[in-house]
Amino acid sequence: MLEVDVAHGGETWDAARGKIESAVDKAIYYGHAGVKIIHGHGSSTGQSVIGPRAIVLMKDLAARTGGTFAQDRNNPGAHVIWFN
C-alpha cells in the first residue's frame, strides 16, 4: 500500500491534486495493492479544505483505473483506492 499525505504540509489544492494523481500513477506502475491518501478532516480548524476535493478526485481516479474507492477504516481523514 502506497501512502501519501496531501494535507499536513501546507499544500494548496493544486499541489495536493498533483500529489494524488502522481501517487495513483506510481502505485499502479509499481504494482501496489492500493494507495491511501491522507487528506485531513479539519480537526484543527473545524473545516477541511483539501478533503472534499480529494474525495471527488479519488472517486474519479478509482473509476478511471478500475479501482475501488473506500474510506480508510482507521482514519476519518483518509481514503483508499484499491486496485483490482
Backbone torsions as a table, in degrees:
resi	resn	phi	psi	omega
1	MET	NA	123.8	174.4
2	LEU	-87.3	133.2	-178.0
3	GLU	-123.1	129.6	-178.2
4	VAL	-135.5	131.8	177.4
5	ASP	-99.2	121.4	-177.7
6	VAL	-115.7	10.9	-173.1
7	ALA	-126.8	-10.9	-170.6
8	HIS	-112.3	13.1	177.8
9	GLY	-117.0	19.5	179.5
10	GLY	75.8	23.4	-178.2
11	GLU	-65.4	145.0	167.1
12	THR	-80.8	169.8	177.5
13	TRP	-62.3	-40.4	-179.6
14	ASP	-61.4	-41.9	178.1
15	ALA	-66.7	-42.5	179.6
16	ALA	-62.7	-44.3	179.1
17	ARG	-59.3	-44.7	178.3
18	GLY	-60.9	-41.3	178.6
19	LYS	-64.5	-40.3	180.0
20	ILE	-64.9	-49.1	-179.4
21	GLU	-62.0	-41.4	178.2
22	SER	-64.9	-40.9	-179.8
23	ALA	-64.0	-41.3	178.5
24	VAL	-63.5	-46.2	177.9
25	ASP	-58.7	-45.5	-179.0
26	LYS	-64.6	-43.3	-179.5
27	ALA	-62.1	-41.6	178.3
28	ILE	-67.0	-46.9	-177.8
29	TYR	-58.4	-43.5	-176.8
30	TYR	-90.8	3.5	174.6
31	GLY	74.3	28.6	176.2
32	HIS	-68.3	150.9	178.1
33	ALA	-67.3	-26.9	-179.2
34	GLY	-173.1	179.6	176.7
35	VAL	-133.0	128.1	176.5
36	LYS	-102.6	125.2	177.9
37	ILE	-109.0	118.3	176.4
38	ILE	-91.4	110.2	-174.1
39	HIS	-113.7	-3.1	-180.0
40	GLY	78.7	162.1	179.1
41	HIS	-134.3	13.2	174.5
42	GLY	81.0	27.2	-176.9
43	SER	-64.9	-30.6	-178.4
44	SER	-87.7	-28.8	-177.7
45	THR	-109.2	-13.5	-176.5
46	GLY	84.6	1.8	-176.4
47	GLN	-153.8	126.6	178.3
48	SER	-91.1	126.9	178.6
49	VAL	-86.1	-45.0	-175.2
50	ILE	-86.3	-35.1	-173.8
51	GLY	-49.0	-56.6	-177.7
52	PRO	-59.9	-39.9	178.3
53	ARG	-69.1	-39.2	179.4
54	ALA	-62.5	-39.7	-179.6
55	ILE	-63.3	-46.0	178.8
56	VAL	-60.6	-46.6	179.5
57	LEU	-61.9	-44.9	-178.1
58	MET	-64.7	-38.3	176.0
59	LYS	-60.1	-43.4	179.0
60	ASP	-64.8	-44.7	179.6
61	LEU	-64.4	-37.6	177.4
62	ALA	-62.3	-45.1	180.0
63	ALA	-63.5	-41.9	-177.9
64	ARG	-70.5	-27.4	-176.4
65	THR	-101.9	0.9	-178.3
66	GLY	77.9	17.1	-179.5
67	GLY	-90.0	178.1	178.7
68	THR	-118.4	130.6	-178.5
69	PHE	-95.9	135.1	-179.0
70	ALA	-152.2	151.5	171.7
71	GLN	-70.2	138.5	173.9
72	ASP	-67.5	134.5	-176.3
73	ARG	-68.2	-26.0	-172.9
74	ASN	-107.7	-6.2	-174.7
75	ASN	-142.2	113.3	179.6
76	PRO	-67.9	-11.5	179.1
77	GLY	-103.8	27.6	180.0
78	ALA	-146.7	148.8	174.8
79	HIS	-132.9	161.8	-176.1
80	VAL	-127.8	140.6	165.2
81	ILE	-108.3	118.3	176.3
82	TRP	-94.8	135.3	178.9
83	PHE	-100.0	137.2	-177.0
84	ASN	-84.5	NA	NA
